[in-house]
Amino acid sequence: MDIVTLADRPDLAPLLDEDFDGAWPQFMLWDPMGAVYYNIAHDLYPEFVFAAVDPADPGRAVARAYAVPLRWTEPELPDGGWDRVIQRATIQRLTGATPNIVSAIEICIRPDRRGSGLSGLMLTAMREAVGKLGYDTLVAPVRPSGKHTQPDLPMTEYVTRVRPDGLPVDPWLRVHVRAGGRIERVAPRSMAITGTLADWRRWTGLPFDTSGPVHVPGALVPVLCDVAHDHAVYVEPNVWVRHRL
């Protein structure tokens, strides 16, 4: 497997928009901070954008990964998680602040190649690349891959569940811990997605006709529906993991 950055292979950029349909639930594509980052990432952060290509099929990417450098000096990583680091990195890019850490934004495996160990390879490649750029810390607002099966369970409880060997029950958290990451805390409002009820019906195919919590496939927690005010809100918790490089 060849894993390279866009700084080394800018010609691979078009492949990162192909063949990843269905990799994320449709509603997740409407986080407003995501648009702030992904519209500029290839041009401004090519050394932090990764593509994995199988030499047997060089015309398609099998995995992609994104990260962003930022300056963070507060003692704790933010409650705002994913949204907050994108916001902070974007503002600092404009003001000229010197980054001191890197945050992972996404590691995504093509749906037909999942379960083959690629996620661990992409994480290792990101760790190594960030270290070579002179950073000693990679953080990640991790979206636990098994949490969607227990949407009513608080993330603070889910993250404490471990197997007999002491590793997290959650597969994606387990990959991070095995790679040397340390779970620090929950980011309770890592991503916030709002929309009208028509938006949510389009994104999910669900009726959204009753006020209260709605269980949406792929969501880590229920979506809160308000029929009287014609909107629904999804606030996703993630888990902060810190990697010392």
C-alpha positions as a printed Julia matrix, in Angstrom:
245×3 Matrix{Float64}:
   0.0    0.0     0.0
   1.37   3.4    -0.98
   0.44   6.15    1.51
   1.57   9.61    0.46
   0.68  13.23    1.11
  -0.69  15.62   -1.47
   2.46  17.67   -0.99
   4.33  14.75   -2.56
   1.61  13.66   -5.0
  -0.74  16.57   -5.82
  -2.01  14.59   -8.8
  -3.87  12.28   -6.41
  -6.21  15.04   -5.15
  -9.08  14.14   -7.54
  -9.09  10.56   -6.21
 -10.0   11.75   -2.73
 -13.41  12.88   -3.93
 -14.18   9.61   -5.71
 -15.37   6.22   -4.47
 -16.13   7.39   -0.94
 -19.91   7.65   -1.33
 -21.6    6.23    1.74
 -18.46   6.47    3.85
 -20.26   8.83    6.24
 -23.95   9.25    7.03
 -25.45  11.89    4.74
 -26.35  14.27    7.56
 -22.7   14.51    8.64
 -21.79  16.22    5.39
 -23.72  19.29    6.56
 -21.57  20.33    9.49
 -20.81  23.99    8.63
 -17.24  23.87    9.93
 -16.49  20.98    7.6
 -17.02  23.26    4.61
 -14.55  25.76    6.09
 -11.83  23.11    6.2
 -12.41  20.83    3.21
 -12.76  23.67    0.71
  -9.19  24.79    1.4
  -7.38  21.7     2.72
  -5.89  20.51   -0.56
  -4.47  23.96   -1.34
  -3.39  25.15    2.12
  -2.52  21.93    3.96
  -1.26  19.44    1.34
   1.38  18.08    3.73
  -1.46  17.11    6.09
  -3.67  15.4     3.48
  -2.98  11.71    2.89
  -3.99   9.28    0.16
  -3.59   5.5     0.17
  -3.36   3.81   -3.2
  -3.14   0.1    -3.88
  -0.41  -0.47   -6.5
  -2.64  -3.15   -8.03
  -5.31  -0.5    -8.67
  -3.47   2.85   -8.92
  -6.41   4.73  -10.41
  -8.41   4.7    -7.17
  -7.75   5.74   -3.59
  -8.57   3.13   -0.96
  -8.28   5.49    2.01
  -7.81   9.15    2.78
  -6.85  11.16    5.84
  -6.83  14.82    6.81
  -5.22  16.81    9.6
  -4.6   20.46   10.44
  -1.89  22.31   12.4
  -2.91  24.78   15.08
  -1.68  26.5    18.2
  -3.19  25.22   21.43
  -1.84  26.26   24.82
  -4.85  25.72   27.1
  -4.4   22.92   29.66
  -7.36  20.89   28.31
  -8.42  20.08   24.79
 -11.7   21.82   23.89
 -15.27  20.73   24.53
 -15.93  21.86   20.97
 -13.73  19.12   19.55
 -13.73  18.82   15.76
 -15.54  22.1    15.11
 -13.32  24.01   17.5
  -9.97  22.91   16.07
 -11.06  23.76   12.53
 -12.23  27.17   13.71
  -9.04  27.81   15.68
  -6.74  26.64   12.88
  -8.53  28.8    10.3
  -8.35  31.95   12.43
  -4.69  31.31   13.25
  -3.86  30.8     9.6
  -5.22  34.28    8.93
  -3.48  35.89   11.89
  -0.12  34.18   11.4
   0.05  32.29   14.69
   2.7   29.57   14.88
   1.15  26.07   15.28
   2.47  23.83   18.03
   0.28  20.73   17.6
  -1.59  18.91   14.85
  -5.14  17.63   15.06
  -6.45  14.78   12.97
  -9.65  15.71   11.15
 -10.56  12.51    9.34
  -9.33   9.03    8.57
 -11.7    7.41    6.11
 -11.5    3.98    4.49
 -13.34   3.26    1.25
 -16.43   1.25    2.26
 -15.44  -1.83    0.25
 -11.99  -1.94    1.89
 -13.01  -1.68    5.53
 -11.95  -4.36    7.98
  -8.55  -4.84    6.32
  -6.4   -2.93    8.81
  -6.11   0.18    6.68
  -7.25   2.51    9.46
  -4.24   1.58   11.56
  -1.89   2.05    8.61
  -3.31   5.51    7.92
  -2.96   6.51   11.57
   0.64   5.32   11.62
   1.4    7.23    8.42
  -0.13  10.39    9.9
   1.84  10.02   13.14
   5.1    9.54   11.25
   4.5   12.45    8.87
   3.54  14.84   11.66
   6.62  13.85   13.62
   8.89  14.42   10.61
   7.45  17.92   10.27
   8.78  18.69   13.74
   5.66  18.34   15.88
   5.7   16.31   19.07
   1.93  16.01   19.51
  -0.93  14.7    17.39
  -4.41  14.92   18.86
  -7.6   13.45   17.48
 -11.29  14.11   18.23
 -12.13  10.46   17.68
 -15.57   9.38   16.49
 -15.9    5.92   18.11
 -16.94   3.5    15.4
 -19.22   1.39   17.6
 -21.03   4.14   19.46
 -23.84   4.42   16.9
 -25.13   1.04   18.07
 -25.77   2.5    21.55
 -27.01   6.05   20.89
 -28.7    6.44   24.3
 -25.59   5.53   26.27
 -23.67   8.64   27.43
 -20.29   8.94   25.76
 -18.69   9.42   29.18
 -19.8    5.89   30.05
 -19.14   4.34   26.65
 -15.52   5.5    26.6
 -14.75   3.7    29.89
 -15.75   0.28   28.59
 -12.76  -1.99   28.14
 -12.09  -5.59   27.22
 -10.45  -8.1    29.58
  -7.05  -7.11   28.12
  -7.64  -3.5    29.18
  -8.07  -2.12   25.67
 -11.2   -0.15   24.73
 -14.23  -2.1    23.58
 -14.66   0.38   20.74
 -12.66  -0.73   17.66
 -11.51   2.73   16.53
 -10.49   3.85   20.01
  -8.64   0.56   20.32
  -6.63   1.31   17.16
  -5.58   4.65   18.62
  -4.57   3.19   21.98
  -2.6    0.39   20.35
  -0.77   3.01   18.28
   0.3    4.78   21.46
  -2.55   7.24   21.93
  -3.92   8.17   25.34
  -7.62   8.84   25.87
  -7.93  12.21   27.62
 -11.54  13.3    27.78
 -14.87  13.53   26.01
 -15.56  16.49   23.72
 -19.31  16.78   24.44
 -20.13  19.09   21.51
 -17.54  18.15   18.93
 -19.84  18.62   15.95
 -23.16  20.47   15.67
 -25.51  20.0    12.73
 -28.81  21.84   12.48
 -31.48  21.88    9.82
 -35.14  22.27    9.1
 -37.31  19.19    9.35
 -37.33  19.06    5.56
 -33.53  18.98    5.61
 -33.48  16.08    8.05
 -36.1   14.18    6.09
 -33.96  14.57    2.98
 -30.76  13.55    4.75
 -32.19  10.53    6.56
 -35.44   9.42    4.91
 -37.12   9.55    8.32
 -40.43  11.4     8.94
 -39.28  13.83   11.65
 -42.9   14.52   12.52
 -42.77  14.17   16.32
 -40.98  16.41   18.78
 -38.34  14.72   20.92
 -35.28  12.52   20.38
 -35.01  10.72   17.05
 -32.69   7.75   16.52
 -30.96   8.23   13.19
 -28.84   5.44   11.65
 -25.17   6.29   12.02
 -25.73   8.98   14.66
 -23.84   8.57   17.92
 -26.6   10.23   19.97
 -30.26  11.02   19.25
 -31.18  13.98   17.07
 -33.45  16.42   18.91
 -36.55  17.3    16.87
 -38.75  20.36   17.47
 -41.83  20.23   15.26
 -43.31  23.51   16.51
 -40.2   25.42   15.51
 -39.43  23.35   12.37
 -35.89  22.36   13.17
 -33.8   19.5    14.5
 -30.37  19.56   16.1
 -27.63  16.96   16.32
 -24.77  17.58   18.76
 -22.17  14.84   18.47
 -19.72  13.98   21.25
 -16.27  12.74   20.32
 -13.34  11.48   22.37
 -10.05  13.31   22.6
  -7.0   11.11   22.13
  -3.47  12.48   22.43
  -0.47  10.93   20.68
   3.0   11.88   21.85
   5.35  11.53   18.92
